[in-house]
């Protein structure tokens, strides 16, 4: 069974990352997006007025890209607003890098294709069991499920065609999806608050 990290372990990993990687991880965490979906996220896909963003995925090999809208958490809205204000207007992607192209023999700017090595380094640095980006989707879905979010809402946010796929995860934006995101954000904050309180209590007892 694939390891699903606790909210506390995810917080630890994000805490040891640099600012760019923190933005990237929060975006994956708060949208429940797949790595390739977030890598290809463009500014045209971000709607600050409606506080939503559109992620695209290819359901079948060779098939068309299928869009889905995801409401932004307040945290994600703040992150993307800052990045938008500071962006290089010549770059269309939200997350990008400069890389050497063997094909053209020059440095190019473009979206990330993969960042798997980074997670291994961050997990080791944070002192937590290694988990992949995809585990953030599992963790978020479980958090919403534990807080009684309807399965249908979780299914839509994750972009699953079948309810069965969403059930396996758990062992137009409507109000139900917005409520699901709100529950997730509140539960995430409560988890972090409980974690900090436990640490403080432990330090007090040691004293």
C-alpha positions as CSV (number, residue, x, y, z in Angstrom):
1,X,0.0,0.0,0.0
2,X,1.4,3.4,-0.9
3,X,2.5,5.5,2.0
4,X,0.2,8.5,2.8
5,X,2.0,11.2,4.9
6,X,0.4,12.9,7.9
7,X,-0.3,16.6,7.7
8,X,2.5,17.2,10.2
9,X,5.0,15.4,8.0
10,X,3.9,17.5,5.0
11,X,4.2,20.6,7.0
12,X,7.8,19.6,8.0
13,X,8.8,19.1,4.4
14,X,7.4,22.4,3.3
15,X,9.1,24.2,6.2
16,X,12.6,23.1,5.0
17,X,12.0,23.9,1.4
18,X,13.2,27.2,-0.2
19,X,10.5,29.8,-1.0
20,X,10.1,28.7,-4.7
21,X,9.6,25.1,-3.7
22,X,7.2,26.1,-0.9
23,X,5.0,27.9,-3.4
24,X,5.1,24.8,-5.6
25,X,4.2,22.4,-2.8
26,X,1.4,24.5,-1.5
27,X,0.0,24.7,-4.9
28,X,-0.1,20.9,-5.3
29,X,-1.4,20.5,-1.8
30,X,-4.2,23.1,-2.0
31,X,-5.4,22.1,-5.5
32,X,-4.9,18.3,-5.1
33,X,-3.3,18.6,-8.5
34,X,-1.1,16.0,-10.2
35,X,2.5,17.1,-10.7
36,X,2.2,17.4,-14.5
37,X,-1.0,19.5,-14.1
38,X,0.8,22.0,-11.8
39,X,3.9,22.0,-14.0
40,X,1.8,23.0,-17.0
41,X,-0.3,25.6,-15.1
42,X,-0.3,28.9,-17.0
43,X,-1.4,32.4,-15.8
44,X,-4.3,32.2,-18.3
45,X,-5.6,29.3,-16.2
46,X,-5.7,31.4,-13.0
47,X,-8.9,33.4,-12.4
48,X,-8.3,35.8,-9.5
49,X,-11.7,37.4,-9.8
50,X,-13.5,34.1,-9.3
51,X,-10.7,32.7,-7.1
52,X,-10.4,29.5,-9.2
53,X,-7.8,27.9,-11.4
54,X,-8.1,25.4,-14.2
55,X,-6.0,22.2,-14.3
56,X,-5.7,20.1,-17.4
57,X,-5.1,16.3,-17.5
58,X,-5.1,13.7,-20.2
59,X,-7.4,10.9,-19.1
60,X,-6.3,8.5,-21.8
61,X,-3.0,8.2,-23.7
62,X,-3.3,10.2,-26.9
63,X,-6.6,11.7,-25.7
64,X,-7.6,15.3,-25.4
65,X,-6.8,17.4,-22.3
66,X,-9.7,17.5,-19.9
67,X,-10.1,20.7,-17.8
68,X,-11.4,21.0,-14.3
69,X,-11.8,24.1,-12.1
70,X,-10.6,24.1,-8.6
71,X,-11.5,26.8,-6.0
72,X,-8.5,28.5,-4.4
73,X,-7.9,28.4,-0.7
74,X,-7.1,31.8,0.9
75,X,-3.5,30.7,1.2
76,X,-3.2,29.7,-2.4
77,X,-4.9,33.0,-3.5
78,X,-2.2,34.9,-1.6
79,X,0.6,32.8,-3.0
80,X,-0.5,33.1,-6.6
81,X,-1.3,36.8,-6.2
82,X,2.2,37.5,-5.1
83,X,3.8,35.4,-7.8
84,X,1.6,37.2,-10.4
85,X,2.7,40.6,-9.2
86,X,6.4,39.5,-9.3
87,X,6.2,37.5,-12.5
88,X,8.3,37.8,-15.6
89,X,5.6,39.0,-18.1
90,X,7.4,37.2,-21.0
91,X,6.8,33.8,-19.3
92,X,3.4,32.2,-19.5
93,X,3.8,29.5,-16.9
94,X,3.3,29.9,-13.1
95,X,6.3,27.6,-12.4
96,X,9.2,27.5,-14.8
97,X,13.0,27.1,-15.0
98,X,15.9,27.8,-17.3
99,X,17.4,24.5,-18.7
100,X,19.9,23.4,-21.2
101,X,18.3,21.9,-24.4
102,X,20.3,19.2,-26.0
103,X,18.1,19.5,-29.1
104,X,18.8,23.2,-29.7
105,X,22.1,23.4,-27.9
106,X,21.1,26.5,-25.9
107,X,19.5,27.5,-22.6
108,X,15.7,27.8,-22.8
109,X,12.9,28.8,-20.4
110,X,10.0,26.5,-19.9
111,X,7.8,24.5,-17.5
112,X,9.2,21.8,-15.3
113,X,8.9,18.3,-16.7
114,X,9.6,16.5,-13.3
115,X,11.0,17.4,-9.9
116,X,11.1,13.9,-8.3
117,X,14.6,14.3,-6.9
118,X,13.7,17.3,-4.9
119,X,11.2,15.4,-2.7
120,X,13.8,12.8,-1.7
121,X,16.1,15.5,-0.6
122,X,13.4,17.4,1.3
123,X,12.1,14.4,3.1
124,X,15.5,13.4,4.2
125,X,16.2,17.0,5.3
126,X,12.9,17.1,7.2
127,X,13.6,13.7,8.8
128,X,10.4,12.2,7.6
129,X,9.6,9.0,5.6
130,X,9.9,9.6,1.9
131,X,6.7,10.3,0.0
132,X,6.0,11.5,-3.5
133,X,4.0,14.5,-4.8
134,X,1.1,12.3,-5.6
135,X,0.8,11.4,-1.9
136,X,-0.4,15.0,-1.3
137,X,-3.5,14.1,-3.2
138,X,-4.1,11.1,-1.1
139,X,-3.5,13.0,2.1
140,X,-5.8,15.9,1.1
141,X,-8.6,13.5,0.0
142,X,-8.3,11.6,3.3
143,X,-8.4,14.8,5.3
144,X,-11.7,15.9,3.6
145,X,-13.2,12.4,3.9
146,X,-12.4,12.4,7.6
147,X,-14.3,15.7,7.9
148,X,-17.4,14.4,6.2
149,X,-17.0,16.0,2.8
150,X,-19.3,14.2,0.3
151,X,-17.5,11.7,-1.9
152,X,-18.9,13.3,-5.1
153,X,-17.2,16.6,-4.2
154,X,-13.9,15.0,-3.5
155,X,-14.2,13.1,-6.8
156,X,-14.7,16.4,-8.7
157,X,-11.8,18.1,-7.0
158,X,-9.4,15.2,-7.7
159,X,-10.6,15.0,-11.3
160,X,-11.6,11.3,-11.2
161,X,-14.0,10.0,-13.8
162,X,-15.2,7.2,-11.6
163,X,-16.2,7.2,-7.9
164,X,-14.4,3.9,-7.5
165,X,-11.1,5.6,-8.1
166,X,-11.9,8.1,-5.4
167,X,-12.9,5.4,-3.0
168,X,-9.6,3.6,-3.6
169,X,-7.9,6.8,-2.6
170,X,-9.8,6.9,0.6
171,X,-9.9,3.4,1.9
172,X,-18.4,24.4,-13.3
173,X,-17.4,25.0,-9.6
174,X,-20.4,24.4,-7.5
175,X,-21.0,25.3,-3.8
176,X,-20.3,21.7,-2.8
177,X,-16.7,21.8,-4.1
178,X,-16.2,25.3,-2.5
179,X,-17.4,23.9,0.8
180,X,-15.0,20.9,0.4
181,X,-12.0,23.2,-0.1
182,X,-13.1,25.3,2.9
183,X,-13.3,22.2,5.0
184,X,-9.9,21.1,3.8
185,X,-8.3,24.4,4.6
186,X,-9.8,24.6,8.1
187,X,-8.8,21.0,8.9
188,X,-5.2,21.7,7.6
189,X,-4.9,24.7,9.9
190,X,-6.3,22.8,12.9
191,X,-3.8,20.0,12.2
192,X,-0.9,22.4,12.2
193,X,-2.2,24.2,15.3
194,X,-2.6,20.9,17.2
195,X,0.9,19.9,16.1
196,X,2.4,23.2,17.4
197,X,0.5,23.0,20.7
198,X,1.8,19.5,21.3
199,X,5.3,20.6,20.7
200,X,5.0,23.5,23.1
201,X,3.4,21.3,25.7
202,X,6.3,18.9,25.4
203,X,8.9,21.6,25.8
204,X,7.0,23.0,28.9
205,X,7.0,19.5,30.5
206,X,10.7,19.2,29.8
207,X,11.3,22.5,31.6
